Amino acid sequence: MRNKHIHFIERLDFFITLISLGLLIVSRIFIRIFGSEMSNYDKVYYPILIPLLISCLFFFLALYSFIKAYKRAIIFINEIQINNKSIILKGLRYNTTWEKTLVIKNIDISLKEQANRRPHVYYLEFIDEDDARYSINTSFYWSYPEILAIYKDIKTAENKNR
C-alpha cells in the first residue's frame, strides 16, 4: 500500500522518551542522595526510607515506559499484502528491510484503540501461532480509514478460507 520509510529515531515517541529519561535521571539522583543518607545511620531511618522507596518506584516506572516506547518503535510496518491464504508484512526492523509472512488461519487479528492519546489512535495487532505480536500504526503512519479497510480485507479473506 504505502512505501515510505521512517527512520528508527523518528519512530520513537519523543515526548515519552524525554519524560522517561528525565524521570530516570531525577529518580537516580534522589536514590543516590537518600541512599547515602541511609548509610550514615546505624539503624534504618524510616523518614528517609519512604522517599527512597518512592524514588525506586519512579525509577522502575520510567524504565518500563522507556522500554515500552523503544519496543514499539523497533518494527515499522509500511506495506501489507493480502493473498488468499497469507498476509505479507513489509517494513523496517530498526533501519533494515524486514518482511514477515503470516498464514491467515493461524493468526488472531484485533483492532485496538490507544485511549491514552488525544485524538485516539487506532492500530491493528496480529498475534501469530508463536505468540509474536505485530502492530500496525504504532508510529501513527496509517489513517483510521486505511486501518479499517485493511482489517475488513483480512476478515473477508479469513472468511473465504474457512
NUNULUM-192294 format. One record per residue (C-alpha): residue number from 0; residue in one letter; x, y, z. Coordinates in steps of 0.001 Angstrom, whole numbers. Each point is the difference from the previous one (the first is absolute). Example, Ala and Ser with C-alpha at 12.3 -4.5 7.8 and 13.67 -1.06 7.14 Angstrom:
BEGIN
R    nr   rest         u         v         w
R     0      A     12300     -4500      7800
R     1      S      1370      3440      -660
***
This chain:
BEGIN
R    nr   rest         u         v         w
R     0      M         0         0         0
R     1      R      2460      2635      1152
R     2      N      3736       -38      -329
R     3      K      1371      2846      2097
R     4      H      2910      -658      2352
R     5      I       198      1654      3397
R     6      H      3307      -344      1811
R     7      F       147     -1666      3400
R     8      I       769      3200      1932
R     9      E     -2997      1719     -1584
R    10      R     -2281     -2902       953
R    11      L       814       363      3686
R    12      D     -2614      2034      1814
R    13      F      2149      3035       839
R    14      F     -2211      1312      2808
R    15      I      -240     -3337      1836
R    16      T      3723      -621      -477
R    17      L       912      3449      1315
R    18      I     -2291      -302      3037
R    19      S      1290     -3510       760
R    20      L      3644       995      -261
R    21      G      -594      3063      2183
R    22      L     -1795     -2089      2596
R    23      L      2802     -2575      -102
R    24      I      2619      2677       655
R    25      V     -1949      1738      2790
R    26      S      -909     -3251      1751
R    27      R      3604     -1202      -284
R    28      I      1193      3227      1676
R    29      F     -2535      -442      2818
R    30      I       966     -3647       441
R    31      R      3643      1031       287
R    32      I      -784      2750      2539
R    33      F     -2347     -2065      2170
R    34      G      2247     -3052      -247
R    35      S      3010      1946      1248
R    36      E     -2115      1481      2816
R    37      M     -1117     -3505      1005
R    38      S      3615     -1166       176
R    39      N       771      2712      2590
R    40      Y     -2278     -1625      2592
R    41      D       644     -3215      1931
R    42      K     -3677     -1001       -86
R    43      V     -2675       370     -2628
R    44      Y     -1162      3602        -6
R    45      Y     -3643      -232     -1105
R    46      P      -613      3636     -1040
R    47      I      2688      -457     -2680
R    48      L     -1112     -3518      -933
R    49      I     -3362      1150     -1384
R    50      P      1421      2552     -2498
R    51      L      2642     -2572      -969
R    52      L     -2693     -2563      -819
R    53      I     -2034      2595     -1911
R    54      S      3093       945     -2002
R    55      C       610     -3666      -810
R    56      L     -3629      -362     -1104
R    57      F       307      3022     -2318
R    58      F      3273     -1362     -1360
R    59      F     -1577     -3324      -954
R    60      L     -3114      1690     -1379
R    61      A      2124      2249     -2237
R    62      L      2119     -2939     -1095
R    63      Y     -3131     -1986      -880
R    64      S     -1504      2841     -2079
R    65      F      3297       568     -1819
R    66      I       344     -3700      -861
R    67      K     -3636      -151     -1137
R    68      A       452      3012     -2327
R    69      Y      3242     -1487     -1330
R    70      K     -1592     -3416      -703
R    71      R     -2910      1664     -1800
R    72      A      2395      1751     -2385
R    73      I      2189     -2993      -893
R    74      I     -2214     -1438     -2750
R    75      F     -1624      2431     -2415
R    76      I     -2488     -1487     -2471
R    77      N      -592      2179     -3037
R    78      E     -1445     -2486     -2492
R    79      I     -2552     -2813       288
R    80      Q      -780     -2508     -2716
R    81      I     -3011     -2267       432
R    82      N       -42     -3227     -2013
R    83      N     -2570     -2798       126
R    84      K      1610     -1846      2898
R    85      S      2692      2314      1332
R    86      I       828      3531      1011
R    87      I      3394      1453      -840
R    88      L      1176      2762      2316
R    89      K      2822      2135     -1377
R    90      G      1861      2761      1722
R    91      L      3053       793      2058
R    92      R      1584     -1626      3017
R    93      Y      2045      2844      1425
R    94      N      1195      1419     -3353
R    95      T       383     -3202     -2041
R    96      T     -2561     -1559     -2323
R    97      W     -2256     -2548      1664
R    98      E     -2696     -2375     -1269
R    99      K     -2251     -2495      1772
R   100      T     -2564     -2386     -1486
R   101      L     -2933     -1032      2186
R   102      V     -2544     -2705      -821
R   103      I     -3478      1482       359
R   104      K     -1575     -3000      1732
R   105      N      2764       -66      2663
R   106      I      -180      3629      1097
R   107      D     -2217      1956      2311
R   108      I      -630      3545     -1196
R   109      S     -1552      2745      2068
R   110      L      -736      3668      -489
R   111      K      1138      1886      3093
R   112      E      -173      3549      1254
R   113      Q      2730      1835      1844
R   114      A     -2294      1955      2292
R   115      N      2647      1889      1948
R   116      R       589      2259     -2994
R   117      R     -2070      2858     -1293
R   118      P     -1176      -445     -2703
R   119      H      -411     -3745       381
R   120      V      2424     -2089     -2048
R   121      Y     -1200     -3264     -1501
R   122      Y      2303     -2848      -917
R   123      L      -124     -3601     -1131
R   124      E      1639     -2723      2010
R   125      F       895     -3381     -1488
R   126      I       790     -2924      2295
R   127      D      1417     -3003     -1841
R   128      E       222     -3641      1056
R   129      D      3287       673      1834
R   130      D     -1656      2778      2069
R   131      A      2095      2630     -1776
R   132      R     -1777      3341      -204
R   133      Y       162      2346     -2974
R   134      S     -1670      3395       256
R   135      I      -924      2261     -2866
R   136      N      -258      3749       620
R   137      T      1927       324      3244
R   138      S      2000      2752     -1741
R   139      F     -3173      1812     -1171
R   140      Y       738      -805     -3646
R   141      W     -3401     -1264     -1114
R   142      S     -3313      1841       132
R   143      Y     -3064     -1525      1643
R   144      P     -1813      -708     -3322
R   145      E      3106     -1813     -1298
R   146      I       249     -2088      3183
R   147      L     -3705      -838      -195
R   148      A       251      -960     -3698
R   149      I      2965     -2306       719
R   150      Y     -1899     -1576      2888
R   151      K     -3066      -630     -2181
R   152      D      2130     -1429     -2847
R   153      I      1696     -2435      2355
R   154      K     -3304     -1061      1561
R   155      T     -1543      -652     -3443
R   156      A      3078     -2009     -1042
R   157      E      -249     -1911      3265
R   158      N     -3666      -800      -599
R   159      K       745     -1220     -3558
R   160      N      2584     -2460      1311
R   161      R     -2365     -1638      2483
***
